[in-house]
Amino acid sequence: LGHRGWWDEQQEKEWRKSSRKMVLEAFEQAEREPKPPPLLLFSDVYVEMPPRLRRQRQELQRHLETYGEHYPLQHFQK
């Protein structure tokens, strides 16, 4: 592109700066959104959840009920 005069170093710098700004703005916006609920880790994987995952899901649920104050659960969707 540069050899044919379609793109130059200044355009490259401007494009990189603009792209970086767009990416950082997108990250900032995404970080403001509530995170998915932790138990969502176990859904949308299998048509029928295997017994071992059901147990792990129950264990996580009990753990969060018991020790939830130690996690930033207010940043997660309900």
C-alpha positions as CSV (number, residue, x, y, z in Angstrom):
1,L,0.0,0.0,0.0
2,G,2.8,2.4,0.9
3,H,4.7,1.6,-2.3
4,R,1.7,2.5,-4.4
5,G,1.0,5.7,-2.4
6,W,-2.3,4.4,-1.0
7,W,-1.1,4.5,2.7
8,D,1.6,6.4,4.5
9,E,3.3,6.5,7.9
10,Q,1.1,9.4,9.0
11,Q,-2.1,7.5,8.1
12,E,-0.7,4.5,9.9
13,K,-0.1,6.5,13.1
14,E,-3.5,8.1,13.0
15,W,-5.2,4.8,12.4
16,R,-3.3,3.2,15.3
17,K,-4.2,6.0,17.6
18,S,-7.8,6.0,16.6
19,S,-8.1,2.2,16.9
20,R,-6.4,2.2,20.3
21,K,-8.9,4.8,21.5
22,M,-11.9,2.8,20.2
23,V,-10.7,-0.4,21.8
24,L,-10.0,1.3,25.2
25,E,-13.5,3.0,25.1
26,A,-15.1,-0.4,24.3
27,F,-13.2,-2.0,27.2
28,E,-14.3,0.8,29.5
29,Q,-17.9,0.4,28.5
30,A,-17.8,-3.3,28.9
31,E,-16.3,-3.0,32.4
32,R,-19.2,-0.8,33.5
33,E,-21.7,-3.6,32.5
34,P,-22.7,-6.1,35.3
35,K,-20.9,-9.4,34.9
36,P,-22.9,-12.5,34.2
37,P,-24.0,-14.4,37.2
38,P,-21.4,-16.9,38.4
39,L,-23.7,-19.9,38.1
40,L,-24.1,-19.1,34.4
41,L,-20.7,-21.0,34.0
42,F,-22.7,-24.2,34.1
43,S,-25.4,-23.5,31.6
44,D,-25.4,-23.5,27.8
45,V,-22.8,-26.2,27.6
46,Y,-24.8,-29.5,27.6
47,V,-28.3,-30.3,26.7
48,E,-28.5,-32.2,29.9
49,M,-26.0,-31.3,32.6
50,P,-23.8,-34.2,33.7
51,P,-24.1,-35.2,37.4
52,R,-20.5,-34.0,38.2
53,L,-21.4,-30.5,36.9
54,R,-24.6,-30.4,38.8
55,R,-22.6,-31.2,42.0
56,Q,-20.1,-28.5,41.2
57,R,-22.8,-26.0,40.5
58,Q,-24.5,-26.9,43.9
59,E,-21.1,-26.6,45.6
60,L,-20.5,-23.2,44.1
61,Q,-23.9,-22.0,45.1
62,R,-23.4,-23.2,48.7
63,H,-20.0,-21.6,48.8
64,L,-21.3,-18.3,47.6
65,E,-24.2,-18.4,50.0
66,T,-21.7,-19.1,52.9
67,Y,-18.8,-16.9,51.8
68,G,-20.4,-14.4,49.4
69,E,-19.3,-11.4,51.4
70,H,-15.7,-12.2,50.3
71,Y,-16.6,-11.8,46.6
72,P,-17.6,-8.7,44.7
73,L,-21.0,-10.2,43.9
74,Q,-22.6,-6.7,43.7
75,H,-20.8,-6.4,40.3
76,F,-22.7,-9.5,38.9
77,Q,-26.2,-9.8,37.5
78,K,-28.7,-11.4,39.7
